[in-house]
Amino acid sequence: MAAQTTAKPAGLKVLHATVALQTAAVFVQSITAGLMMTVPYGHVLHSAGSYALWVVTVAHVVVAVLAWRPGGGSTEPIWYSAGFLALITAQVFLGVFHVTVLHVPLAAVLLVAGVVYLFRIRR
């Protein structure tokens, strides 16, 4: 009897890669936040990273919709990506307006949520 392999559809592979990239970008943002406090050009890296993270999150929404549409699977990745986009957008505005009292805790929430969802979606 031949062993059966269950290959994941290409859309799910791209979705997994996008979530991994997004989670890595959130982690890099925590590093650039530390650099912002220690080196003169750290704020430039943190700012550039925030906009890059926002673009990756928009791509995550698009990929989630495209991964769902062909097979008619769960809409959970769409809801997660849309919620994450809303939080990242709020995070960018909090950072631009220097509302550190909300910006820092939200960053921690985003990092934990990203890691948890990455492990969850990999199952």
N, CA, C and O of each residue as an XYZ file, in Angstrom:
492
protein
N       0.842     -1.164      0.000
C       0.000      0.000      0.000
C       0.900      1.244      0.000
O       1.810      1.362      0.821
N       0.640      2.142     -0.907
C       1.465      3.359     -1.036
C       1.052      4.373      0.027
O      -0.122      4.501      0.374
N       2.025      5.065      0.515
C       1.755      6.104      1.516
C       1.146      7.317      0.826
O       1.599      7.747     -0.235
N       0.129      7.844      1.442
C      -0.522      9.019      0.881
C       0.153     10.274      1.407
O       0.479     10.379      2.590
N       0.351     11.202      0.521
C       0.885     12.495      0.936
C      -0.176     13.540      0.666
O      -0.853     13.524     -0.362
N      -0.299     14.433      1.601
C      -1.272     15.505      1.426
C      -0.494     16.791      1.165
O       0.034     17.425      2.079
N      -0.444     17.145     -0.095
C       0.254     18.374     -0.465
C      -0.669     19.556     -0.203
O      -1.871     19.496     -0.463
N      -0.097     20.607      0.305
C      -0.883     21.803      0.566
C      -1.044     22.580     -0.734
O      -0.112     22.656     -1.535
N      -2.216     23.152     -0.944
C      -2.401     23.977     -2.135
C      -1.417     25.147     -2.130
O      -0.967     25.591     -1.074
N      -1.095     25.634     -3.318
C      -0.126     26.725     -3.452
C      -0.566     27.961     -2.674
O       0.272     28.665     -2.111
N      -1.869     28.233     -2.637
C      -2.372     29.400     -1.914
C      -2.058     29.340     -0.428
O      -1.737     30.357      0.187
N      -2.151     28.141      0.149
C      -1.840     27.998      1.571
C      -0.350     28.142      1.838
O       0.051     28.679      2.871
N       0.466     27.667      0.915
C       1.911     27.829      1.071
C       2.283     29.307      1.055
O       3.102     29.754      1.858
N       1.688     30.057      0.151
C       1.958     31.493      0.071
C       1.427     32.189      1.325
O       2.064     33.106      1.844
N       0.269     31.759      1.809
C      -0.294     32.335      3.023
C       0.645     32.081      4.216
O       0.902     32.988      5.007
N       1.144     30.872      4.338
C       2.078     30.548      5.426
C       3.334     31.406      5.327
O       3.820     31.921      6.334
N       3.854     31.559      4.123
C       5.059     32.370      3.923
C       4.796     33.833      4.278
O       5.649     34.498      4.865
N       3.623     34.323      3.923
C       3.278     35.717      4.221
C       3.151     35.937      5.726
O       3.624     36.946      6.249
N       2.525     35.011      6.412
C       2.399     35.123      7.877
C       3.777     35.056      8.527
O       4.050     35.792      9.475
N       4.642     34.186      8.029
C       6.005     34.087      8.573
C       6.771     35.391      8.340
O       7.477     35.863      9.231
N       6.635     35.970      7.152
C       7.297     37.241      6.851
C       6.766     38.363      7.737
O       7.533     39.187      8.236
N       5.467     38.386      7.925
C       4.851     39.408      8.780
C       5.340     39.277     10.223
O       5.669     40.276     10.864
N       5.386     38.057     10.726
C       5.852     37.827     12.101
C       7.318     38.231     12.247
O       7.704     38.836     13.247
N       8.126     37.897     11.252
C       9.534     38.290     11.279
C       9.669     39.811     11.254
O      10.523     40.373     11.939
N       8.829     40.470     10.469
C       8.886     41.933     10.389
C       8.514     42.577     11.729
O       9.115     43.576     12.125
N       7.532     42.011     12.423
C       7.174     42.533     13.748
C       8.348     42.358     14.705
O       8.650     43.252     15.495
N       9.007     41.204     14.631
C      10.166     40.961     15.493
C      11.298     41.945     15.187
O      11.928     42.474     16.103
N      11.553     42.188     13.903
C      12.593     43.143     13.511
C      12.248     44.536     14.025
O      13.139     45.298     14.401
N      10.965     44.869     14.044
C      10.553     46.174     14.560
C      10.917     46.327     16.033
O      11.262     47.425     16.472
N      10.846     45.252     16.794
C      11.242     45.353     18.200
C      12.741     45.619     18.317
O      13.183     46.302     19.240
N      13.510     45.084     17.392
C      14.955     45.340     17.384
C      15.230     46.791     17.001
O      16.049     47.459     17.632
N      14.543     47.277     15.967
C      14.780     48.665     15.547
C      14.276     49.656     16.591
O      14.778     50.778     16.670
N      13.294     49.258     17.389
C      12.848     50.142     18.482
C      13.973     50.308     19.493
O      14.200     51.407     20.001
N      14.667     49.237     19.782
C      15.819     49.337     20.674
C      16.930     50.167     20.068
O      17.573     50.955     20.761
N      17.159     49.991     18.763
C      18.174     50.793     18.082
C      17.816     52.276     18.088
O      18.691     53.140     18.144
N      16.528     52.551     18.029
C      16.065     53.940     18.028
C      16.510     54.663     19.299
O      16.753     55.870     19.291
N      16.609     53.911     20.378
C      17.006     54.507     21.653
C      18.511     54.544     21.856
O      18.996     55.195     22.781
N      19.262     53.846     20.992
C      20.696     53.743     21.236
C      21.576     54.339     20.150
O      22.712     54.719     20.434
N      21.098     54.432     18.930
C      21.926     54.981     17.847
C      21.208     56.143     17.179
O      19.978     56.185     17.179
N      21.946     57.081     16.613
C      21.325     58.278     16.045
C      20.380     58.006     14.868
O      19.406     58.737     14.692
N      20.641     56.990     14.072
C      19.831     56.702     12.893
C      18.761     55.636     13.164
O      18.090     55.192     12.233
N      18.597     55.231     14.396
C      17.641     54.178     14.740
C      16.217     54.523     14.389
O      15.449     53.646     13.993
N      15.843     55.795     14.525
C      14.467     56.189     14.204
C      14.165     56.020     12.720
O      13.026     55.736     12.348
N      15.172     56.192     11.870
C      14.979     56.007     10.431
C      14.686     54.536     10.133
O      13.789     54.225      9.349
N      15.442     53.637     10.759
C      15.218     52.202     10.566
C      13.842     51.785     11.081
O      13.139     51.006     10.439
N      13.469     52.311     12.243
C      12.182     51.947     12.834
C      11.024     52.469     11.976
O      10.023     51.778     11.785
N      11.168     53.674     11.471
C      10.130     54.248     10.622
C       9.996     53.474      9.311
O       8.889     53.135      8.894
N      11.115     53.201      8.674
C      11.083     52.433      7.426
C      10.507     51.037      7.655
O       9.742     50.528      6.836
N      10.879     50.434      8.768
C      10.353     49.109      9.091
C       8.857     49.107      9.325
O       8.164     48.149      8.984
N       8.362     50.194      9.912
C       6.915     50.253     10.183
C       6.114     50.300      8.891
O       5.078     49.647      8.771
N       6.591     51.064      7.939
C       5.882     51.134      6.660
C       6.032     49.839      5.863
O       5.101     49.417      5.176
N       7.198     49.214      5.958
C       7.385     47.914      5.308
C       6.454     46.871      5.918
O       5.860     46.068      5.199
N       6.328     46.885      7.238
C       5.424     45.963      7.921
C       3.982     46.209      7.496
O       3.220     45.260      7.314
N       3.604     47.462      7.336
C       2.242     47.777      6.897
C       1.987     47.213      5.504
O       0.917     46.663      5.244
N       2.958     47.345      4.611
C       2.811     46.814      3.249
C       2.711     45.289      3.275
O       1.892     44.714      2.559
N       3.522     44.639      4.082
C       3.461     43.175      4.205
C       2.096     42.754      4.750
O       1.550     41.730      4.337
N       1.551     43.532      5.665
C       0.244     43.206      6.243
C      -0.866     43.381      5.205
O      -1.805     42.586      5.174
N      -0.774     44.395      4.366
C      -1.742     44.551      3.271
C      -1.632     43.358      2.320
O      -2.644     42.818      1.873
N      -0.409     42.956      2.017
C      -0.210     41.774      1.168
C      -0.809     40.533      1.819
O      -1.345     39.665      1.131
N      -0.718     40.450      3.152
C      -1.299     39.321      3.881
C      -2.816     39.274      3.679
O      -3.386     38.198      3.493
N      -3.460     40.425      3.714
C      -4.911     40.464      3.479
C      -5.227     39.952      2.073
O      -6.130     39.135      1.895
N      -4.491     40.428      1.088
C      -4.720     40.014     -0.303
C      -4.493     38.515     -0.458
O      -5.304     37.824     -1.076
N      -3.405     38.014      0.093
C      -3.093     36.585     -0.007
C      -4.149     35.753      0.715
O      -4.524     34.685      0.229
N      -4.634     36.220      1.861
C      -5.665     35.478      2.598
C      -6.945     35.364      1.774
O      -7.575     34.307      1.746
N      -7.322     36.432      1.115
C      -8.523     36.393      0.269
C      -8.299     35.463     -0.919
O      -9.173     34.664     -1.254
N      -7.139     35.562     -1.555
C      -6.859     34.708     -2.713
C      -6.738     33.234     -2.325
O      -7.110     32.362     -3.109
N      -6.226     32.945     -1.135
C      -6.119     31.555     -0.678
C      -7.490     30.985     -0.343
O      -7.724     29.789     -0.515
N      -8.391     31.826      0.132
C      -9.727     31.366      0.498
C     -10.595     31.161     -0.734
O     -11.319     30.170     -0.826
N     -10.528     32.072     -1.660
C     -11.474     32.116     -2.772
C     -11.540     30.850     -3.613
O     -12.647     30.360     -3.837
N     -10.432     30.281     -4.096
C     -10.558     29.124     -4.985
C     -11.210     27.908     -4.334
O     -12.028     27.237     -4.963
N     -10.863     27.623     -3.103
C     -11.370     26.408     -2.474
C     -12.581     26.617     -1.593
O     -13.215     25.650     -1.170
N     -12.913     27.863     -1.311
C     -14.037     28.146     -0.439
C     -13.811     27.671      0.982
O     -14.756     27.270      1.661
N     -12.564     27.711      1.442
C     -12.232     27.248      2.788
C     -12.634     28.242      3.860
O     -13.503     29.089      3.655
N     -11.997     28.123      4.985
C     -12.289     28.966      6.139
C     -11.934     30.422      5.859
O     -10.961     30.727      5.170
N     -12.748     31.302      6.412
C     -12.469     32.739      6.280
C     -11.632     33.255      7.447
O     -11.356     34.452      7.524
N     -11.228     32.374      8.349
C     -10.448     32.790      9.516
C      -9.191     33.579      9.139
O      -8.929     34.608      9.762
N      -8.393     33.142      8.140
C      -7.211     33.931      7.787
C      -7.556     35.347      7.309
O      -6.781     36.281      7.520
N      -8.697     35.501      6.677
C      -9.103     36.838      6.215
C      -9.402     37.730      7.408
O      -8.960     38.878      7.452
N     -10.145     37.214      8.368
C     -10.487     37.998      9.557
C      -9.247     38.340     10.358
O      -9.102     39.459     10.851
N      -8.347     37.365     10.486
C      -7.105     37.623     11.224
C      -6.296     38.713     10.523
O      -5.838     39.660     11.163
N      -6.123     38.578      9.213
C      -5.289     39.543      8.484
C      -5.911     40.930      8.503
O      -5.195     41.926      8.607
N      -7.232     41.010      8.403
C      -7.899     42.313      8.453
C      -7.766     42.953      9.836
O      -7.540     44.158      9.948
N      -7.907     42.148     10.877
C      -7.729     42.660     12.237
C      -6.303     43.105     12.486
O      -6.063     44.132     13.122
N      -5.350     42.320     11.978
C      -3.945     42.677     12.139
C      -3.641     43.975     11.387
O      -2.880     44.814     11.869
N      -4.240     44.133     10.208
C      -4.050     45.366      9.443
C      -4.583     46.570     10.222
O      -3.945     47.623     10.258
N      -5.740     46.414     10.837
C      -6.301     47.513     11.634
C      -5.369     47.866     12.796
O      -5.135     49.042     13.076
N      -4.840     46.840     13.471
C      -3.941     47.092     14.600
C      -2.609     47.689     14.151
O      -2.061     48.560     14.827
N      -2.091     47.230     13.025
C      -0.830     47.786     12.513
C      -1.035     49.241     12.101
O      -0.168     50.081     12.340
N      -2.169     49.540     11.487
C      -2.458     50.927     11.105
C      -2.548     51.808     12.348
O      -2.013     52.917     12.365
N      -3.220     51.320     13.384
C      -3.288     52.071     14.642
C      -1.886     52.231     15.228
O      -1.547     53.291     15.754
N      -1.079     51.184     15.137
C       0.281     51.218     15.665
C       1.121     52.282     14.953
O       1.884     53.004     15.595
N       0.980     52.377     13.640
C       1.722     53.391     12.881
C       1.309     54.786     13.341
O       2.162     55.642     13.576
N       0.010     55.015     13.470
C      -0.457     56.337     13.906
C      -0.012     56.648     15.336
O       0.377     57.778     15.632
N      -0.066     55.666     16.212
C       0.404     55.886     17.589
C       1.884     56.242     17.607
O       2.318     57.079     18.398
N       2.649     55.608     16.740
C       4.072     55.914     16.663
C       4.333     57.294     16.076
O       5.184     58.034     16.571
N       3.605     57.638     15.027
C       3.782     58.949     14.391
C       3.471     60.071     15.376
O       4.149     61.098     15.395
N       2.444     59.866     16.189
C       2.031     60.897     17.142
C       2.669     60.710     18.529
O       2.277     61.368     19.493
N       3.660     59.804     18.615
C       4.455     59.591     19.840
C       3.612     59.267     21.071
O       3.868     59.780     22.161
N       2.607     58.413     20.889
C       1.774     57.957     22.004
C       2.392     56.654     22.519
O       1.841     55.568     22.335
N       3.535     56.791     23.160
C       4.333     55.640     23.596
C       3.589     54.763     24.595
O       3.773     53.546     24.608
N       2.756     55.366     25.427
C       2.044     54.615     26.461
C       1.130     53.544     25.844
O       0.841     52.542     26.499
N       0.675     53.734     24.610
C      -0.131     52.724     23.912
C       0.684     51.982     22.853
O       0.437     50.808     22.576
N       1.651     52.677     22.269
C       2.451     52.116     21.181
C       3.256     50.891     21.640
O       3.282     49.875     20.946
N       3.893     50.981     22.775
C       4.751     49.888     23.256
C       3.935     48.645     23.651
O       4.285     47.544     23.228
N       2.864     48.781     24.443
C       2.089     47.572     24.766
C       1.436     46.931     23.530
O       1.359     45.707     23.428
N       0.973     47.765     22.602
C       0.376     47.218     21.390
C       1.421     46.467     20.573
O       1.105     45.459     19.941
N       2.652     46.944     20.579
C       3.731     46.238     19.884
C       3.927     44.839     20.473
O       4.116     43.870     19.738
N       3.880     44.743     21.792
C       4.024     43.439     22.442
C       2.863     42.518     22.066
O       3.068     41.334     21.798
N       1.660     43.055     22.046
C       0.480     42.269     21.656
C       0.617     41.779     20.220
O       0.310     40.624     19.928
N       1.076     42.650     19.322
C       1.231     42.270     17.921
C       2.281     41.177     17.750
O       2.101     40.267     16.941
N       3.364     41.258     18.498
C       4.396     40.232     18.401
C       3.874     38.883     18.885
O       4.077     37.865     18.223
N       3.214     38.870     20.018
C       2.663     37.609     20.552
C       1.587     37.065     19.617
O       1.567     35.867     19.332
N       0.699     37.924     19.141
C      -0.365     37.483     18.233
C       0.214     36.912     16.943
O      -0.281     35.914     16.419
N       1.253     37.545     16.441
C       1.889     37.047     15.220
C       2.492     35.676     15.402
O       2.319     34.803     14.551
N       3.197     35.472     16.498
C       3.828     34.180     16.758
C       2.768     33.096     16.990
O       2.881     31.989     16.464
N       1.754     33.419     17.771
C       0.687     32.444     18.035
C      -0.013     32.053     16.742
O      -0.257     30.871     16.498
N      -0.341     33.045     15.906
C      -1.031     32.731     14.656
C      -0.125     31.967     13.700
O      -0.594     31.094     12.969
N       1.155     32.281     13.696
C       2.089     31.555     12.839
C       2.100     30.078     13.208
O       2.031     29.221     12.328
N       2.184     29.771     14.500
C       2.160     28.368     14.909
C       0.798     27.736     14.640
O       0.717     26.559     14.287
N      -0.249     28.498     14.803
C      -1.590     27.963     14.580
C      -1.831     27.643     13.122
O      -2.406     26.602     12.803
N      -1.399     28.523     12.228
C      -1.653     28.310     10.815
C      -0.748     27.223     10.235
O      -1.072     26.626      9.209
N       0.369     26.969     10.880
C       1.281     25.919     10.398
C       0.732     24.521     10.679
O       1.185     23.551     10.072
N      -0.242     24.403     11.592
C      -0.824     23.082     11.870
C      -1.610     22.589     10.697
O      -2.172     21.495     10.747
